[in-house]
Amino acid sequence: MSTGRLTIDLDAIAANWRALDAMSAPEVQTAAVVKADGYGLGAGKVARALAAAGARRFFVAVAEEGWALREALGPGPEIGVFSGHMPGDTDMIHDLGLVPMLNSIEQMTRHFEALPGHPFGVQLDTGMNRLGMEPAEWVAVRDLVLSLGPRLLMSHLACADEPDHEMNRRQLDAFIEVTEGCDVPRSLAATGGIQLGPEYHFDLTRPGVGLYGGLPFEEARAVVELELPVIQVREIAAGESIGYGNTFVAERPTRVATVSGGYADGLSRHLSNHGVLFHEDTPCPILGRVSMDLIGVEVSHLNADPKFLTMLGRHQGVDDIAEAAGTIGYEVLTQLGPRYARRYARGRE
Ligand SMILES: *Cc1c(COP(=O)(O)O)cnc(C)c1O
């Protein structure tokens, strides 16, 4: 076996869902966002674990993601689609029983004509300017749409990971203004919004990244572990270089392990000469450039040559790697590559 080993702790995902669920009142429903193949961890497996933990409502980004999810979940749980009802989605929405979050008059027309009576929700823009109806558009069609019985009115916060950002309050006020008196369940908060407090919870929360162990859920249990096998170890002399472009030149005799894993596996080239891996508790710096399939790592200071080095584990989580690579945990998770040998574990419950 020469590919990395990615271990995904389904019990930790379930525990994170329960912890996020416990942050809102019992009457507030907690959904689970499993878009992008469950943030890269496998939507089917993740969704089954979440359903077992008590999640009854799921969200994906696009209708196509509903296939794997419906197969994994069976007919009961509700699956919402953030991108709404796009041309070509009608059969999927119908056959898989998806609930599109309609984003525009055009989507509403398409949905009501193609699938009259089929459940839907409405996404409203409150300032992020990404998806959802503008307030003026919504006001023009609101009475008609409400008469058709939407399942949910939702919006999304742009700055919820910054609790003190004034945008949060502004979006909250805007959301209240456009939904007040509608008598339809409402949802505004994702992982960040849940932590802004009960005003932001409404009837349903939609956590994603926190389930998978990422910020802004500080107390999240770690979910992924990634170990990369050492393929070869060599001793280089002072003055010798490592990897493409000779960007690392040894100043002293150095023992370097070449591990299997690279940017094709989602390990950013920005980690070149910068990131670390771990052998048990000992950090081992990356030497030279991260290449497509391989990374050079210093092991001079270890007592013996390791068989594996840990990229993600108890000393370094997805947000630590993200920080070293100049990105966010969301991107590290969703880039975890298809070459890893994936193992789904039940952790310590
Ligand atoms: C991705 C997404 C979520 C989940 O957000 P997290 O920050 O991952 O918790 C919720 N709602 C919408 C509309 C999203 O696009």
The ligand as an SDF file (V2000), in Angstrom:
LIG
                    3D

 15 15  0  0  0  0  0  0  0  0999 V2000
  -22.6140   25.6870    2.6910 C   0  0  0  0  0  0  0  0  0  0  0  0
  -23.8560   26.2700    3.2190 C   0  0  0  0  0  0  0  0  0  0  0  0
  -24.2680   26.0020    4.5320 C   0  0  0  0  0  0  0  0  0  0  0  0
  -23.3740   25.3230    5.5470 C   0  0  0  0  0  0  0  0  0  0  0  0
  -22.3860   26.2650    5.9210 O   0  0  0  0  0  0  0  0  0  0  0  0
  -21.2330   25.9200    6.9600 P   0  0  0  0  0  0  0  0  0  0  0  0
  -20.4940   27.2150    7.1040 O   0  0  0  0  0  0  0  0  0  0  0  0
  -20.3960   24.8760    6.3160 O   0  0  0  0  0  0  0  0  0  0  0  0
  -21.8610   25.4630    8.2100 O   0  0  0  0  0  0  0  0  0  0  0  0
  -25.5240   26.4370    4.9240 C   0  0  0  0  0  0  0  0  0  0  0  0
  -26.3150   27.1320    4.0780 N   0  0  0  0  0  0  0  0  0  0  0  0
  -25.9370   27.4320    2.8090 C   0  0  0  0  0  0  0  0  0  0  0  0
  -26.8460   28.2100    1.9330 C   0  0  0  0  0  0  0  0  0  0  0  0
  -24.6810   27.0370    2.3450 C   0  0  0  0  0  0  0  0  0  0  0  0
  -24.3130   27.3400    1.1060 O   0  0  0  0  0  0  0  0  0  0  0  0
  1  2  1  0
  2  3  1  0
  2 14  2  0
  3  4  1  0
  3 10  2  0
  4  5  1  0
  5  6  1  0
  6  7  2  0
  6  8  1  0
  6  9  1  0
 10 11  1  0
 11 12  2  0
 12 13  1  0
 12 14  1  0
 14 15  1  0
M  END
$$$$
